[in-house]
Amino acid sequence: MTDEQYMQQALNEAQKAFDAGEVPVGAIIVMNDKVIARAHNQVELLNDSTAHAEILALTTAFNFLGSKYLPKATLYVTLEPCLMCCGALYWSKMGRIVYGANDEKNGYKKTTGDKSPFHPKTEVLNGILKEDCAGLMKDFFKARR
Amino acid sequence: MTDEQYMQQALNEAQKAFDAGEVPVGAIIVMNDKVIARAHNQVELLNDSTAHAEILALTTAFNFLGSKYLPKATLYVTLEPCLMCCGALYWSKMGRIVYGANDEKNGYKKTTGDKSPFHPKTEVLNGILKEDCAGLMKDFFKARR
């Protein structure tokens, strides 16, 4: 499967968040060409401001593998991770991170600037299906205004 | 109760982590002079590299209050929070954060420099019982070498 195909699966997760009235962000974690975790933002449902898609996906992957590190896995997420999620991904030693749209308001780049918050061995790629990922966010906030 | 007395309670939590073979960090959350959450680092026990004391305390507090924001609460933690925990505290809108020892290796200041990762309304104080907080960390890593 290609990065685009996996990102489409993360987008499907984001759509579930959208349908549930949650900020539409979705994430999946892939290892050996197999999806080992899927999650979408559940801040409202869980009444927990830290229940971001990435965090929920990480917890699922740790439990599934019985391992607290994921150096051979790839996380696909529809939106640029926030500082909290970057920190969590750092601790997980995630092998690769692929994100879709930029998040100028809450994305990590706003705070870290030139310093990468990720593990030195983590590969980062962005912009995959970014129009679709950003479009879902725009539709969500437009409908709420 | 004073900040020192509350920090002593966070230190008691850190001691529990120490005794369990976990990196000795402890946290409590206080609201209206009442402790509403206590937690210690459980990375090894939960096999989850993100199970830091602050994150576990936040989850407890959200559940206890049925609220995803904590603007009237204070978090006491024995060590300078990492980037992930700062991000989580940002989302929680924590009213006040009091930490003990600095963490030059993994503390947030290493990455954020002059930019505060916290919510603009969050008050931050550090250095409370810092010798005791740092001493427990030193003892832990000395015993492991």
Interface residues (C-beta under 8 A of the other chain):
Chain A: V43 L46 N47 D48 S49 T50 I55 L58 T59 F62 N63 G66 S67 K68 Y69 C82 L83 M84 C85 C86 G87 A88 Y90 W91 S92 K93 T111 T112 G113 K115 P117
Chain B: V43 L46 N47 D48 S49 T50 I55 L58 T59 F62 N63 G66 S67 K68 Y69 C82 L83 M84 C85 C86 G87 A88 Y90 W91 S92 K93 T111 T112 G113 K115 P117
